[in-house]
Amino acid sequence: MAGKDASVIRSWSAASTRTALIAAGCLFFTAVAFGQTTPGPVAGPQRTGTTANPAQKLQVVAVVNGEQVTRQALAQECLRRYGQEVLETIVNKQIIMQACLARGVQVTDKDIEDEIYSVANKFGLSVDRWLTLLETERNVDPDEYRREIVWPMLALRRLAAKQIEVTEEEYRQAFDSEYGPTVKARMIMVTSRQKADQLRSMAVANPDTFTQLAKDHSEDKATASAYGAIPPIRMHMGDQNLEKIAFSLKADEISPVIQVGNQYILLKCEQQVPRTYIAGQNLPQIEQQLKQRITDHKTRVQSADMFQQLQAQAQVVNVYNDPKLQQQNPGVAAVVNGRQITVLDLSEQCLAQHGKEVLDGEINRTLLTQELRRRNAIVEERDLDMEIARAADAYGYQKPDGTPDIDKWLKAVTENDETSIELYVRDAVWPSVALKKLVGGQVEVTQDDLQRGFESNFGERVEVLAIVLSNHRQAQTVWDMARNNPTDQFFGELAHQYSIEPASRANFGKVPPLRMHGGQPSVEKEAFSLKPGELSGIIAIGDKYIILRCLGRTNPVVTEYDLVKDELYKDLQEKKLRLAMAQEFDRLKEGAQIDNFLAGTSQSGGRLAQPGASPASYNQPIMATPGSGTTQR
């Protein structure tokens, strides 16, 4: 991501790309997203007892200070941002649906509800709690979860099921892995054969040093920190050669160097653990569980392979991404094996999946447009060009002659943020320019601002050790101990033992040097009053208590003000401008009457009303305002 300017796209449009699949219950779909359902015997269900997506009914989706945002306008904005992404999901879903129809595979509403119950049960949750968790934590609507996640998963399982059979050999290997003998061992892993040979010679000469060698030399940090300890080695779980060697070792014996990929491994056997005894009456149940586990694994693998095969065999024409095909096929987004997906279908699905988040951005845009109109201000093309150039310059995208390299900047924004120049301008540049128009005359950089900025950015700083505590009584005790043993080392030990702030605790009190005007005036005042070796008083900041020990002062980075005056002025003006822009937008938002019918919220004059605003009065026939993107009631 090329700086904060580009990230504004996310905050203004609220349209960040969201992973469509939940790992739990559909692990093998992590690289595939599925879209629109199609009526028929294999289609995903609507949730029993719930209403359809409100976006499918409303003609008006929001009203901002009396100005309507229509469903049609919102659908267009969703299409603009997510059309290509959502089309891919719809095509994938269509491919699966057609395969189900061709092979007589059906997924019923009951199948879907049973699967949801099974997944929820695995996590020890009720169905309602599981669905609520998906909606609040993953922003996945229950109906969307049924249609776009569970249905494709079950459909592919059914398509792959006839090709799955658990062999006796697979069952035997699974049984040996679970209940067979194991090897308790320690490991050293390095990426150099020469180093592995050297370590083996040392370990063979003195096997008791293996744990220390693992700690000091193993390149696998997780096991090195545990002196080479690894989970028991089981049969049929990984590299066959490693397992064969491990099971051939005697207690305290060092293995030869074992190559696994580009790694070289040494094992020290600690114990050969015999197989687990299983009573005869328990064998049928264990066999059933293991075969089900094998079946589930093979189903995941086979389903993924099945989907790849279906994709490879499908004849897909992507009209949406080809301007020439768009002219030849008006209103068509894609054709899958001869069946059309219309642009209307695509926009409906974009709205269903992303309407709420995109609507937030459109409400913000409407607020700014209204305020610009009220003040007779206009955002012109040259304003947008100047803001893009400013952003390029601010983030170091410059040509050899020092002018902003706009082309390079736009390439960085669109490549790293996976957006288009059009969306970058609309969702990041335009709001910035609009707010600057509204607050530009209010921002002034004073001489005092420049002086404070110079001191903060280039002046001397105080190097300190710090202890942060949450209890005043404990702070007094720690302060007294620091006073009675006034050394840097002892203060650092106190910080390591008592400080509740992670950085100062881990670094024995060491924190970045404190500067003037850094945002903590009471701490700064105390720090700059100290001489090297002096102990501060107890500084109360909210519910925290801070103790400092002064180490000394740093030398000023720059001593001549005139050398940095112009750059400092530019920086301070931009910072003050950004702060004023944020404050102005907050003022507009808090003072607005906003009815958001998709979210079911309403606010008036800065106070939020109870959720559930009624859209009925706004969804009568409406007249469009030409060229406006919104409509008037």
C-alpha positions as CSV (number, residue, x, y, z in Angstrom):
1,M,0.0,0.0,0.0
2,A,1.5,3.3,-1.0
3,G,0.7,5.5,1.9
4,K,-2.3,6.7,3.7
5,D,-3.8,8.6,0.7
6,A,-4.4,5.3,-1.1
7,S,-5.9,3.7,2.0
8,V,-8.6,6.4,2.1
9,I,-10.3,4.3,-0.6
10,R,-11.0,1.8,2.1
11,S,-12.2,4.2,4.7
12,W,-14.4,6.3,2.4
13,S,-16.1,3.6,0.3
14,A,-16.0,1.0,3.1
15,A,-15.4,-1.4,0.3
16,S,-12.5,-3.5,1.2
17,T,-12.2,-6.9,-0.4
18,R,-13.7,-9.6,1.9
19,T,-12.9,-13.3,1.9
20,A,-16.2,-15.0,1.0
21,L,-15.5,-18.3,2.7
22,I,-15.3,-19.2,6.3
23,A,-12.5,-21.7,7.0
24,A,-14.5,-23.8,9.5
25,G,-16.6,-26.3,7.6
26,C,-15.2,-25.6,4.2
27,L,-11.4,-25.7,4.5
28,F,-10.8,-26.8,0.9
29,F,-12.6,-23.8,-0.5
30,T,-10.1,-21.2,0.8
31,A,-9.1,-20.2,-2.7
32,V,-12.6,-20.2,-4.3
33,A,-15.5,-17.8,-3.7
34,F,-19.0,-18.5,-4.9
35,G,-21.7,-16.1,-5.9
36,Q,-25.3,-15.9,-7.0
37,T,-27.8,-18.7,-6.6
38,T,-30.0,-19.8,-9.4
39,P,-33.6,-21.1,-8.9
40,G,-33.9,-24.9,-9.2
41,P,-33.5,-28.1,-7.3
42,V,-29.9,-27.4,-6.5
43,A,-30.2,-23.8,-5.5
44,G,-29.3,-22.6,-2.0
45,P,-32.2,-21.9,0.3
46,Q,-33.7,-18.9,1.9
47,R,-33.5,-19.0,5.7
48,T,-36.8,-20.3,7.0
49,G,-38.8,-17.7,8.9
50,T,-36.7,-14.7,7.7
51,T,-37.4,-12.0,5.1
52,A,-35.4,-11.6,2.0
53,N,-32.5,-9.2,1.8
54,P,-34.0,-5.7,2.3
55,A,-32.0,-4.4,-0.7
56,Q,-34.1,-6.6,-2.9
57,K,-37.2,-4.6,-2.0
58,L,-36.3,-1.0,-1.4
59,Q,-36.4,1.6,-4.1
60,V,-34.7,4.0,-1.7
61,V,-31.9,2.7,0.5
62,A,-31.0,5.9,2.4
63,V,-32.1,9.5,2.9
64,V,-29.5,12.0,3.7
65,N,-30.8,15.4,4.9
66,G,-33.9,14.8,2.7
67,E,-31.9,13.6,-0.3
68,Q,-32.5,10.1,-1.4
69,V,-30.0,7.5,-2.4
70,T,-31.7,5.1,-4.7
71,R,-31.3,1.4,-4.9
72,Q,-30.4,1.7,-8.5
73,A,-27.6,4.2,-7.8
74,L,-26.2,2.0,-5.0
75,A,-26.3,-1.1,-7.2
76,Q,-24.3,0.8,-9.8
77,E,-21.7,1.8,-7.2
78,C,-21.4,-1.8,-6.0
79,L,-21.0,-3.0,-9.6
80,R,-18.3,-0.4,-10.2
81,R,-16.3,-1.7,-7.2
82,Y,-17.0,-5.4,-7.1
83,G,-18.4,-6.3,-10.5
84,Q,-15.3,-8.2,-11.7
85,E,-14.8,-10.0,-8.4
86,V,-18.5,-11.0,-7.9
87,L,-18.8,-12.1,-11.5
88,E,-16.1,-14.7,-10.9
89,T,-18.1,-16.0,-8.0
90,I,-21.3,-16.2,-10.0
91,V,-19.6,-18.0,-12.8
92,N,-18.1,-20.5,-10.4
93,K,-21.5,-21.1,-8.8
94,Q,-23.1,-21.5,-12.2
95,I,-20.5,-24.1,-13.2
96,I,-21.3,-26.2,-10.1
97,M,-25.1,-25.8,-10.6
98,Q,-25.0,-27.0,-14.2
99,A,-22.9,-30.0,-13.2
100,C,-25.4,-30.9,-10.5
101,L,-28.3,-30.6,-12.9
102,A,-26.5,-32.8,-15.4
103,R,-25.8,-35.5,-12.9
104,G,-29.0,-35.4,-10.9
105,V,-27.4,-34.1,-7.7
106,Q,-29.6,-32.2,-5.3
107,V,-28.9,-30.3,-2.2
108,T,-32.0,-29.6,-0.1
109,D,-32.8,-27.0,2.5
110,K,-32.6,-29.8,5.1
111,D,-29.1,-30.8,3.9
112,I,-27.9,-27.3,4.4
113,E,-29.5,-26.9,7.8
114,D,-28.0,-30.2,8.9
115,E,-24.6,-29.1,7.8
116,I,-24.8,-25.8,9.6
117,Y,-25.9,-27.7,12.7
118,S,-22.9,-30.1,12.4
119,V,-20.4,-27.2,11.9
120,A,-21.8,-25.3,14.9
121,N,-21.8,-28.4,17.0
122,K,-18.0,-28.9,16.3
123,F,-17.4,-25.6,18.0
124,G,-19.8,-26.3,20.8
125,L,-22.2,-23.6,19.7
126,S,-25.9,-23.5,18.9
127,V,-26.9,-22.7,15.3
128,D,-28.1,-19.3,16.2
129,R,-24.9,-18.5,18.1
130,W,-22.8,-19.7,15.2
131,L,-24.7,-17.7,12.6
132,T,-24.6,-14.6,14.9
133,L,-20.8,-15.1,15.3
134,L,-20.3,-15.2,11.5
135,E,-22.4,-12.1,11.0
136,T,-20.7,-10.0,13.7
137,E,-17.1,-11.3,13.4
138,R,-16.9,-12.1,9.6
139,N,-19.7,-9.8,8.3
140,V,-21.3,-12.9,6.6
141,D,-25.1,-12.7,6.5
142,P,-26.8,-16.0,7.5
143,D,-28.6,-16.2,4.1
144,E,-25.4,-15.5,2.3
145,Y,-23.7,-18.2,4.4
146,R,-26.3,-20.7,3.3
147,R,-26.2,-19.8,-0.4
148,E,-22.7,-18.9,-1.1
149,I,-20.7,-21.1,1.3
150,V,-22.6,-24.1,2.5
151,W,-24.5,-24.9,-0.7
152,P,-21.4,-25.0,-3.0
153,M,-19.5,-27.1,-0.4
154,L,-22.3,-29.7,-0.2
155,A,-22.8,-29.6,-3.9
156,L,-19.2,-30.4,-4.7
157,R,-19.2,-33.1,-2.0
158,R,-22.1,-34.8,-3.6
159,L,-20.5,-34.5,-7.1
160,A,-17.3,-36.1,-5.7
161,A,-18.9,-38.7,-3.4
162,K,-19.3,-41.4,-6.0
163,Q,-15.6,-41.4,-6.6
164,I,-14.6,-41.9,-3.0
165,E,-13.9,-45.3,-1.4
166,V,-11.9,-46.0,1.7
167,T,-9.5,-49.0,1.1
168,E,-8.3,-51.4,3.7
169,E,-4.8,-50.2,3.3
170,E,-5.8,-46.6,4.0
171,Y,-7.7,-47.7,7.1
172,R,-4.7,-49.7,8.3
173,Q,-2.3,-46.8,7.9
174,A,-4.7,-44.4,9.7
175,F,-5.0,-46.9,12.6
176,D,-1.2,-47.2,12.8
177,S,-0.9,-43.5,12.8
178,E,-3.4,-43.0,15.6
179,Y,-2.8,-46.1,17.8
180,G,0.5,-47.6,16.6
181,P,4.0,-47.2,18.1
182,T,5.6,-43.8,18.4
183,V,9.1,-42.4,18.8
184,K,9.8,-39.8,21.5
185,A,12.8,-37.8,20.1
186,R,14.6,-34.5,19.9
187,M,15.6,-32.8,16.7
188,I,18.2,-30.5,15.3
189,M,17.3,-28.9,11.9
190,V,19.8,-26.9,9.7
191,T,20.0,-26.0,6.1
192,S,23.7,-26.8,5.6
193,R,24.8,-30.3,5.1
194,Q,28.3,-29.5,6.3
195,K,26.9,-28.0,9.5
196,A,24.7,-31.0,10.0
197,D,27.7,-33.3,9.7
198,Q,29.7,-31.3,12.2
199,L,26.8,-31.2,14.7
200,R,26.3,-35.0,14.3
201,S,30.0,-35.6,15.1
202,M,29.7,-33.5,18.2
203,A,26.4,-35.2,19.3
204,V,27.8,-38.7,18.7
205,A,30.9,-37.9,20.7
206,N,28.8,-36.7,23.6
207,P,25.0,-37.6,23.3
208,D,24.2,-35.6,26.5
209,T,25.0,-32.4,24.7
210,F,22.3,-32.9,22.1
211,T,19.8,-30.7,23.9
212,Q,22.2,-27.8,24.2
213,L,23.3,-28.2,20.5
214,A,19.7,-28.1,19.5
215,K,19.1,-24.9,21.5
216,D,22.3,-23.2,20.2
217,H,22.3,-24.4,16.5
218,S,18.9,-25.6,15.3
219,E,17.4,-23.3,12.8
220,D,13.8,-24.3,13.7
221,K,13.1,-21.7,16.3
222,A,10.1,-23.4,17.8
223,T,11.9,-26.6,18.7
224,A,15.3,-24.9,19.4
225,S,13.6,-22.9,22.2
226,A,12.5,-26.2,23.7
227,Y,16.0,-27.8,23.5
228,G,14.9,-29.8,20.4
229,A,11.8,-31.3,21.8
230,I,9.3,-32.4,19.1
231,P,5.9,-34.1,19.2
232,P,6.1,-38.0,19.1
233,I,6.9,-39.3,15.6
234,R,4.0,-41.4,14.3
235,M,3.8,-43.8,11.3
236,H,2.5,-42.6,7.9
237,M,2.4,-39.0,9.0
238,G,5.1,-37.4,6.9
239,D,8.5,-38.2,5.3
240,Q,8.7,-42.0,5.0
241,N,12.5,-42.1,5.2
242,L,12.6,-40.0,8.4
243,E,10.0,-42.3,9.9
244,K,11.9,-45.4,8.9
245,I,15.1,-44.1,10.5
246,A,13.3,-42.8,13.6
247,F,11.7,-46.2,14.3
248,S,15.0,-48.0,13.8
249,L,16.8,-46.0,16.6
250,K,17.5,-47.2,20.1
251,A,17.2,-45.1,23.2
252,D,19.9,-42.3,23.3
253,E,21.0,-43.2,19.7
254,I,21.8,-40.4,17.3
255,S,20.4,-40.7,13.8
256,P,22.4,-40.2,10.6
257,V,21.8,-36.9,8.8
258,I,18.4,-37.1,7.2
259,Q,17.6,-34.8,4.2
260,V,14.0,-33.6,4.0
261,G,13.6,-31.2,1.1
262,N,16.3,-28.5,1.5
263,Q,16.7,-29.2,5.3
264,Y,19.0,-31.6,7.1
265,I,17.8,-33.2,10.3
266,L,19.3,-35.0,13.2
267,L,17.3,-37.0,15.7
268,K,18.1,-38.3,19.1
269,C,15.8,-41.1,20.2
270,E,14.7,-40.8,23.8
271,Q,12.2,-43.7,23.9
272,Q,10.4,-46.2,21.6
273,V,6.8,-46.1,22.8
274,P,4.8,-49.3,22.1
275,R,1.4,-49.2,20.4
276,T,-1.7,-48.4,22.3
277,Y,-3.8,-51.3,23.5
278,I,-7.4,-51.3,22.2
279,A,-10.0,-53.5,23.7
280,G,-11.9,-55.6,21.2
281,Q,-15.3,-54.1,22.0
282,N,-14.0,-50.7,21.0
283,L,-12.6,-51.6,17.6
284,P,-15.9,-51.2,15.6
285,Q,-16.4,-47.7,16.9
286,I,-12.8,-46.7,16.2
287,E,-13.0,-48.2,12.7
288,Q,-16.1,-46.1,12.0
289,Q,-14.5,-42.9,13.2
290,L,-11.3,-43.5,11.3
291,K,-13.0,-44.3,8.1
292,Q,-15.2,-41.2,8.4
293,R,-12.1,-39.1,8.9
294,I,-10.5,-40.6,5.8
295,T,-13.7,-40.1,3.9
296,D,-13.8,-36.4,4.9
297,H,-10.2,-35.8,3.9
298,K,-10.6,-37.6,0.6
299,T,-13.8,-35.6,0.0
300,R,-12.1,-32.3,0.5
301,V,-9.3,-33.2,-1.9
302,Q,-11.6,-34.8,-4.4
303,S,-14.0,-31.9,-4.3
304,A,-11.2,-29.4,-5.0
305,D,-10.0,-31.6,-7.9
306,M,-13.6,-31.9,-9.2
307,F,-14.1,-28.1,-9.2
308,Q,-10.8,-27.6,-11.1
309,Q,-12.0,-30.2,-13.7
310,L,-15.4,-28.5,-14.0
311,Q,-13.7,-25.1,-14.6
312,A,-11.3,-26.6,-17.2
313,Q,-14.2,-28.2,-19.1
314,A,-16.5,-25.2,-18.9
315,Q,-16.9,-22.8,-21.8
316,V,-17.0,-19.3,-20.2
317,V,-17.2,-16.0,-22.2
318,N,-16.5,-13.0,-20.0
319,V,-18.3,-10.2,-21.6
320,Y,-18.1,-7.8,-18.7
321,N,-14.3,-7.3,-19.0
322,D,-14.3,-6.9,-22.8
323,P,-15.6,-3.6,-24.2
324,K,-16.0,-5.1,-27.7
325,L,-18.1,-8.0,-26.5
326,Q,-20.2,-5.6,-24.4
327,Q,-21.2,-3.8,-27.6
328,Q,-22.1,-7.1,-29.2
329,N,-24.0,-8.4,-26.2
330,P,-25.7,-5.5,-24.4
331,G,-26.9,-6.3,-20.9
332,V,-24.9,-9.6,-20.7
333,A,-22.1,-10.0,-18.2
334,A,-21.0,-13.5,-19.1
335,V,-22.0,-16.7,-20.8
336,V,-21.4,-20.0,-19.0
337,N,-21.8,-23.1,-21.2
338,G,-24.4,-21.2,-23.3
339,R,-26.3,-19.8,-20.4
340,Q,-26.3,-16.0,-19.9
341,I,-25.6,-14.1,-16.7
342,T,-27.0,-10.6,-17.1
343,V,-25.5,-7.3,-15.9
344,L,-28.7,-6.9,-13.9
345,D,-28.1,-10.2,-12.2
346,L,-24.5,-9.1,-11.5
347,S,-25.5,-5.8,-10.1
348,E,-28.1,-7.4,-7.9
349,Q,-25.5,-9.8,-6.5
350,C,-23.0,-7.0,-5.9
351,L,-25.7,-5.1,-4.0
352,A,-26.6,-8.2,-1.9
353,Q,-23.1,-8.9,-0.9
354,H,-21.6,-5.4,-0.5
355,G,-24.5,-3.0,-0.4
356,K,-24.3,-2.1,3.3
357,E,-20.6,-1.2,3.2
358,V,-20.7,0.7,-0.1
359,L,-23.8,2.6,1.1
360,D,-21.7,4.0,4.0
361,G,-19.4,5.6,1.4
362,E,-22.2,6.9,-0.7
363,I,-23.8,8.6,2.4
364,N,-20.4,10.2,3.1
365,R,-20.2,11.4,-0.5
366,T,-23.7,12.8,-0.4
367,L,-22.9,14.8,2.8
368,L,-19.9,16.4,1.1
369,T,-21.8,17.1,-2.1
370,Q,-24.6,18.8,-0.2
371,E,-22.2,21.0,1.8
372,L,-20.2,22.0,-1.4
373,R,-23.5,22.9,-3.0
374,R,-24.6,24.9,0.0
375,R,-21.4,26.9,-0.2
376,N,-21.4,27.2,-4.0
377,A,-18.0,25.3,-4.1
378,I,-17.0,23.0,-7.0
379,V,-14.5,20.3,-7.2
380,E,-12.8,20.7,-10.6
381,E,-10.6,18.4,-12.6
382,R,-7.5,20.6,-11.9
383,D,-8.2,20.3,-8.2
384,L,-8.1,16.5,-8.5
385,D,-4.9,16.6,-10.6
386,M,-3.2,18.9,-8.0
387,E,-4.2,16.5,-5.1
388,I,-2.8,13.5,-6.9
389,A,0.4,15.4,-7.5
390,R,0.6,16.4,-3.9
391,A,0.1,12.8,-2.8
392,A,2.8,11.6,-5.2
393,D,5.2,14.2,-3.9
394,A,4.3,13.6,-0.2
395,Y,5.1,9.9,-0.5
396,G,8.4,10.3,-2.3
397,Y,7.3,9.6,-5.9
398,Q,9.4,12.1,-7.7
399,K,11.1,12.4,-11.1
400,P,14.8,13.2,-11.3
401,D,14.0,16.9,-11.7
402,G,12.1,16.9,-8.4
403,T,8.6,17.1,-9.8
404,P,5.9,14.6,-8.7
405,D,6.0,11.3,-10.7
406,I,2.2,11.0,-11.0
407,D,2.3,8.0,-13.4
408,K,4.5,6.0,-11.0
409,W,2.3,7.0,-8.0
410,L,-0.9,5.9,-9.7
411,K,0.7,2.6,-10.7
412,A,1.7,2.0,-7.1
413,V,-1.7,2.8,-5.8
414,T,-3.6,0.6,-8.3
415,E,-1.2,-2.3,-8.1
416,N,-0.8,-2.6,-4.4
417,D,-4.4,-1.8,-3.5
418,E,-6.0,-3.8,-6.3
419,T,-8.2,-0.9,-7.4
420,S,-8.5,1.2,-10.5
421,I,-7.5,4.8,-11.1
422,E,-11.1,5.7,-11.4
423,L,-11.9,4.4,-8.0
424,Y,-8.8,5.9,-6.4
425,V,-9.9,9.3,-7.7
426,R,-13.5,8.8,-6.7
427,D,-13.0,7.3,-3.3
428,A,-9.8,8.9,-2.1
429,V,-8.9,12.0,-4.1
430,W,-12.3,13.5,-4.5
431,P,-13.2,13.4,-0.7
432,S,-9.9,14.9,0.2
433,V,-10.3,17.7,-2.3
434,A,-13.9,18.3,-1.2
435,L,-12.9,18.6,2.4
436,K,-10.0,20.9,1.6
437,K,-12.4,23.1,-0.3
438,L,-14.6,23.3,2.9
439,V,-11.8,24.0,5.4
440,G,-8.9,25.4,3.4
441,G,-9.4,29.0,4.5
442,Q,-9.6,28.0,8.2
443,V,-6.1,26.6,8.4
444,E,-3.2,28.9,9.5
445,V,0.3,28.0,10.4
446,T,1.6,30.5,13.0
447,Q,5.1,31.3,14.0
448,D,4.5,29.6,17.3
449,D,3.4,26.4,15.4
450,L,6.7,26.6,13.4
451,Q,8.8,27.0,16.5
452,R,7.1,24.1,18.3
453,G,7.3,22.0,15.2
454,F,11.1,22.7,14.9
455,E,11.7,21.8,18.6
456,S,9.6,18.6,18.3
457,N,11.1,17.4,15.0
458,F,14.7,18.6,15.2
459,G,15.5,19.7,18.8
460,E,17.3,17.8,21.5
461,R,15.6,14.9,23.2
462,V,15.8,13.3,26.6
463,E,17.0,9.7,26.9
464,V,15.3,7.9,29.8
465,L,14.5,4.6,31.3
466,A,10.8,4.3,32.2
467,I,8.6,2.2,34.4
468,V,4.8,2.2,33.9
469,L,2.6,1.0,36.7
470,S,-1.2,0.8,37.2
471,N,-1.3,1.1,41.0
472,H,-0.2,4.3,42.9
473,R,0.8,2.4,46.0
474,Q,2.9,0.0,44.0
475,A,4.4,3.0,42.1
476,Q,5.4,4.5,45.5
477,T,7.1,1.2,46.5
478,V,9.0,0.9,43.2
479,W,10.0,4.6,43.3
480,D,11.4,4.1,46.8
481,M,13.4,1.1,45.7
482,A,14.8,3.1,42.7
483,R,15.7,6.0,45.0
484,N,17.6,3.7,47.4
485,N,19.6,2.0,44.7
486,P,20.3,4.8,42.1
487,T,21.9,2.9,39.3
488,D,20.8,2.4,35.7
489,Q,21.1,-1.3,36.0
490,F,18.9,-1.6,39.1
491,F,16.3,0.7,37.5
492,G,16.3,-1.5,34.4
493,E,15.8,-4.6,36.6
494,L,12.8,-2.9,38.3
495,A,11.3,-2.0,34.9
496,H,11.7,-5.6,33.7
497,Q,10.0,-6.9,36.9
498,Y,7.3,-4.3,37.5
499,S,6.5,-2.3,34.3
500,I,3.1,-3.1,32.8
501,E,4.1,-1.6,29.4
502,P,5.4,-4.3,27.1
503,A,8.3,-2.4,25.4
504,S,9.8,-0.9,28.6
505,R,9.4,-4.3,30.4
506,A,11.1,-6.3,27.7
507,N,13.9,-3.7,27.2
508,F,14.7,-3.2,30.9
509,G,13.2,0.3,30.9
510,K,14.6,1.5,27.6
511,V,12.2,3.6,25.6
512,P,12.6,6.0,22.6
513,P,14.0,9.4,23.5
514,L,11.3,11.9,24.6
515,R,10.9,15.0,22.5
516,M,9.2,18.3,23.2
517,H,5.6,18.8,22.0
518,G,5.2,15.0,21.5
519,G,1.7,14.9,23.0
520,Q,2.4,14.1,26.7
521,P,3.1,17.5,28.2
522,S,3.4,16.4,31.9
523,V,5.8,13.6,31.0
524,E,7.8,16.0,28.8
525,K,8.0,18.7,31.4
526,E,9.3,16.3,34.0
527,A,11.8,14.6,31.6
528,F,13.3,17.9,30.4
529,S,13.8,19.1,34.0
530,L,16.0,16.1,34.9
531,K,19.7,15.9,34.8
532,P,21.6,12.7,33.9
533,G,21.2,10.1,36.7
534,E,18.2,11.9,38.3
535,L,15.0,10.1,39.2
536,S,11.7,11.7,38.4
537,G,8.7,12.0,40.7
538,I,5.7,9.7,40.1
539,I,3.9,11.1,37.0
540,A,0.1,10.4,36.9
541,I,-1.3,10.0,33.4
542,G,-4.9,8.8,33.5
543,D,-4.9,5.5,35.4
544,K,-1.2,4.9,34.8
545,Y,1.8,6.0,36.9
546,I,5.2,6.6,35.3
547,I,8.7,6.8,36.8
548,L,11.6,8.1,34.7
549,R,15.4,7.9,35.2
550,C,17.3,10.3,33.0
551,L,20.2,9.0,31.0
552,G,21.1,12.3,29.2
553,R,20.3,14.4,26.2
554,T,20.6,13.8,22.5
555,N,22.2,16.3,20.1
556,P,19.8,18.4,18.0
557,V,19.3,16.9,14.5
558,V,19.3,20.3,12.9
559,T,20.3,23.6,14.5
560,E,19.6,26.1,11.8
561,Y,15.9,26.8,11.5
562,D,16.1,28.4,8.0
563,L,17.4,25.1,6.5
564,V,14.1,23.3,7.3
565,K,11.6,26.2,7.5
566,D,9.9,25.6,4.2
567,E,9.6,21.9,4.5
568,L,8.4,22.3,8.1
569,Y,5.8,24.8,7.0
570,K,4.5,22.4,4.4
571,D,4.4,19.5,6.8
572,L,2.6,21.5,9.6
573,Q,0.1,22.9,7.1
574,E,-0.8,19.5,5.8
575,K,-1.2,18.1,9.3
576,K,-3.4,21.0,10.5
577,L,-5.4,20.7,7.3
578,R,-6.0,17.0,7.8
579,L,-7.1,17.6,11.3
580,A,-9.4,20.3,10.3
581,M,-10.8,18.1,7.5
582,A,-11.5,15.3,10.0
583,Q,-13.2,17.7,12.3
584,E,-15.3,19.2,9.5
585,F,-16.5,15.8,8.4
586,D,-17.4,14.8,11.9
587,R,-19.4,18.0,12.2
588,L,-21.3,17.3,9.0
589,K,-21.9,13.7,10.0
590,E,-23.1,14.5,13.5
591,G,-25.4,17.3,12.4
592,A,-27.0,15.3,9.6
593,Q,-30.4,13.6,9.4
594,I,-29.5,10.1,8.0
595,D,-31.9,7.3,7.5
596,N,-30.0,4.1,6.5
597,F,-32.6,1.5,5.6
598,L,-30.1,-1.3,4.8
599,A,-28.6,-1.0,8.2
600,G,-31.9,-0.2,9.8
601,T,-30.6,2.9,11.6
602,S,-31.6,6.6,11.8
603,Q,-29.9,9.6,13.3
604,S,-31.0,13.2,13.6
605,G,-28.8,16.1,14.6
606,G,-26.0,14.0,16.0
607,R,-28.2,11.7,18.2
608,L,-28.8,8.2,17.0
609,A,-32.4,7.0,17.0
610,Q,-33.4,3.5,17.8
611,P,-32.6,1.0,15.1
612,G,-35.4,0.1,12.7
613,A,-36.2,3.2,10.8
614,S,-39.2,2.6,8.5
615,P,-38.5,3.0,4.8
616,A,-42.1,2.8,3.8
617,S,-42.7,6.5,3.2
618,Y,-39.6,6.8,1.0
619,N,-40.3,3.9,-1.3
620,Q,-43.1,5.5,-3.3
621,P,-42.6,6.3,-7.0
622,I,-39.7,8.7,-7.4
623,M,-38.4,11.1,-10.0
624,A,-34.8,11.0,-11.0
625,T,-32.6,14.1,-11.0
626,P,-30.7,14.0,-14.3
627,G,-27.0,13.4,-13.8
628,S,-27.1,13.3,-10.1
629,G,-26.4,9.7,-8.9
630,T,-29.1,10.3,-6.3
631,T,-32.8,11.2,-6.6
632,Q,-35.2,13.7,-5.1
633,R,-38.4,12.7,-3.4
